[in-house]
Amino acid sequence: MLLTDYLTQILIYTLVSYPIIGGLSFIVSSLYYWLLMEKADQPRYLKKGTPFITILVPAHNEEASIQATIDHLATQMNYPTDRYEIIVVNDGSTDRTGIILEELQAKYGQRLRTLTIINNRGKAAGFNSALGFAKGEFILSNDADSKPEVDALWKYMYYFEREGGAQLGAVTGNMLSINKTTLVAEAQQNELNSIIGLIKRSQLSYGGLFAFSGANTMVPQSSSDRCRWLAGRTTN
């Protein structure tokens, strides 16, 4: 057999077997995490106070969802209202987003601040600009059409508080769609959630996630803030 034929066979076997072996490894490792690790890994209530959190919301032409999202963040979160703020980055919106934000600022006062960028520069640039105005010890990125569950803030914070939290880079959650208007959409959502849940459980069995959702992820503002809080000096 020629060397080229031998290498071709190896390539074919690799291409055929990779998705099978990869899929089986995801299934086995996710079952391992679910059966032996998930219960012990569930969040618990905080013991070292309630660190101040900044919720950053990027918004570009989000008139259809921005009001409902801000109302949810401002009134529905199970976290002291004086221990978090909301900053919306109005990134070059050309619809009614800016007008809606003005009305919301009048409603919520200092708890809501808006950073207006005249020309659209993208989500990353908006976040980088907003970080300079953030007062929080921890930052939660939250899309303008995303509503975190009411306990999300303290649940996220638990993972920074627990043993090993000082080495933690970020915490994210599962995203669930609420716009399931047809049976097909419901089936697609269930399929997506199953696949994402399997992948995340599989990754967690190795010690942590390999990637984080930009729609809803919490990160520490700085290492000094995180160390100060972990030392137990943050007050309620």
C-alpha positions in Angstrom: 0.0 0.0 0.0 1.3 3.4 -0.9 2.0 5.9 1.8 -0.6 8.3 0.3 -3.3 5.5 0.4 -2.4 4.8 4.0 -2.6 8.5 5.0 -5.9 8.8 3.1 -7.4 5.9 5.0 -6.3 7.4 8.3 -7.9 10.8 7.4 -11.2 9.1 6.4 -11.3 7.1 9.6 -10.6 10.2 11.6 -13.3 12.2 9.9 -15.8 9.5 10.4 -15.0 8.6 14.0 -14.4 12.1 15.4 -18.1 13.1 15.7 -19.0 9.7 17.1 -16.3 9.6 19.7 -16.8 13.3 20.5 -20.6 12.8 20.9 -20.1 9.8 23.1 -17.6 11.6 25.3 -20.0 14.5 25.8 -22.8 12.1 26.8 -20.6 10.1 29.2 -19.0 13.2 30.9 -22.4 15.0 31.1 -24.0 12.0 32.8 -21.0 11.8 35.2 -21.5 15.5 36.2 -25.3 15.2 36.5 -25.1 12.0 38.7 -22.1 12.7 40.9 -21.3 16.5 40.9 -24.3 18.7 40.0 -26.1 18.5 43.3 -23.0 19.5 45.3 -22.4 22.3 42.7 -25.7 24.1 43.2 -25.5 27.7 44.5 -26.2 28.6 48.1 -27.0 31.9 49.7 -24.1 34.4 50.3 -22.3 34.5 53.6 -20.0 37.5 53.0 -22.3 40.3 52.3 -23.8 41.6 49.1 -21.1 43.1 46.8 -22.2 46.0 44.6 -23.0 44.9 41.1 -23.2 46.8 37.8 -25.5 45.4 35.1 -24.3 46.5 31.7 -27.0 46.4 28.9 -25.9 47.0 25.3 -28.7 48.5 23.2 -28.8 49.1 19.5 -32.3 49.7 18.1 -34.0 47.8 20.9 -37.2 49.7 21.2 -39.3 46.5 21.2 -37.6 45.0 24.3 -35.6 47.5 26.2 -38.4 48.8 28.5 -39.5 45.3 29.6 -35.9 44.3 30.2 -35.0 47.4 32.3 -38.3 47.1 34.3 -37.4 43.5 35.1 -33.9 44.3 36.1 -34.9 47.2 38.2 -37.9 45.6 40.1 -37.8 41.8 39.9 -34.3 40.8 41.0 -33.9 39.1 44.4 -31.0 41.3 45.4 -31.0 44.6 47.5 -31.9 47.4 45.2 -29.2 49.6 46.7 -26.5 47.1 45.9 -26.7 47.1 42.2 -27.0 49.6 39.3 -28.0 49.4 35.7 -26.0 51.1 32.9 -27.4 51.0 29.4 -25.1 51.6 26.4 -27.2 53.2 23.8 -25.0 52.3 20.8 -26.0 54.5 17.9 -29.7 53.6 18.0 -31.9 55.2 15.3 -35.3 54.1 16.6 -37.1 55.1 19.8 -34.6 53.4 22.1 -33.1 56.7 23.3 -36.6 58.2 24.0 -37.6 55.1 26.0 -34.4 55.3 28.0 -35.1 58.9 28.9 -38.5 57.9 30.3 -36.9 55.0 32.2 -34.3 57.3 33.7 -37.0 59.6 35.0 -38.7 56.6 36.5 -35.7 54.9 38.2 -33.4 57.9 38.9 -29.8 57.1 39.8 -30.3 53.4 39.7 -30.3 53.7 35.9 -27.6 55.5 33.9 -27.3 55.7 30.1 -24.1 56.0 28.0 -25.0 57.3 24.6 -22.6 56.5 21.6 -23.5 58.6 18.5 -22.2 56.2 15.9 -22.7 52.5 16.3 -19.4 50.8 17.3 -20.5 47.4 18.4 -21.1 45.5 21.7 -17.5 45.1 22.7 -16.6 48.8 22.2 -19.7 49.8 24.1 -18.8 47.6 27.1 -15.3 48.9 27.1 -16.5 52.4 27.3 -19.1 51.7 30.0 -16.5 49.9 32.3 -15.0 53.3 33.0 -18.3 54.4 34.6 -19.2 51.2 36.4 -19.3 51.4 40.2 -19.7 47.7 40.7 -17.2 45.2 42.2 -18.7 42.7 39.7 -20.1 43.3 36.2 -23.0 41.4 34.7 -23.4 41.7 31.0 -27.1 41.4 30.0 -28.5 41.7 26.5 -31.4 44.1 25.9 -33.8 41.2 25.2 -32.7 39.0 28.1 -34.3 38.7 31.5 -32.2 36.8 34.1 -34.1 34.7 36.6 -34.9 36.7 39.8 -32.2 34.9 41.9 -29.5 35.2 39.2 -27.4 37.8 41.0 -26.8 36.1 44.3 -26.5 32.7 42.5 -23.7 34.0 40.3 -22.0 35.7 43.3 -22.0 32.4 45.2 -19.5 30.9 42.8 -17.1 33.8 43.4 -17.5 33.4 47.2 -17.0 29.6 47.5 -13.7 27.9 47.8 -11.6 28.4 44.6 -13.7 31.5 43.7 -10.6 33.7 43.6 -9.4 31.8 40.5 -12.8 32.1 38.8 -12.9 34.2 35.6 -16.6 34.3 34.9 -20.0 32.8 35.6 -22.8 32.3 33.0 -26.2 30.7 32.9 -28.5 28.8 30.5 -30.5 31.0 28.1 -34.2 30.1 27.6 -36.4 31.6 25.0 -39.8 32.9 26.0 -41.0 33.6 22.5 -42.3 30.1 21.7 -45.5 30.8 19.8 -45.7 27.5 17.8 -45.3 23.8 18.5 -42.3 23.8 16.1 -40.7 26.6 18.0 -41.2 24.8 21.3 -39.6 21.6 19.8 -36.6 23.6 18.5 -36.2 25.3 21.9 -36.3 22.0 23.8 -33.7 20.5 21.3 -31.4 23.5 21.7 -31.7 23.5 25.5 -31.0 19.8 25.7 -27.9 20.1 23.5 -26.6 23.2 25.4 -27.3 21.5 28.8 -25.4 18.4 27.7 -22.4 20.3 26.5 -22.2 22.6 29.6 -22.5 19.6 32.0 -19.8 17.8 30.0 -17.5 20.8 30.2 -18.2 21.3 33.9 -17.1 17.7 34.6 -13.6 18.8 33.6 -13.6 21.7 36.0 -15.2 24.7 34.2 -16.9 25.9 31.0 -14.8 26.4 27.9 -16.9 29.4 26.6 -19.3 31.9 28.1 -22.6 33.4 26.8 -22.4 37.1 26.0 -26.1 37.4 26.7 -25.7 37.0 30.4 -22.3 36.6 32.1 -20.8 37.9 35.3 -17.2 38.9 35.7 -15.2 40.6 38.5 -14.5 44.3 37.9 -10.9 43.9 39.2 -8.8 41.5 41.1 -8.4 43.9 44.0 -12.2 44.3 44.4 -12.7 40.5 44.3 -9.9 39.9 46.9 -11.3 42.6 49.2 -14.8 41.0 49.1 -13.5 37.4 49.5 -11.6 38.5 52.6 -15.0 39.3 54.1 -14.6 43.1 54.4 -17.6 44.0 52.2 -20.6 45.1 54.3 -24.3 44.9 53.6 
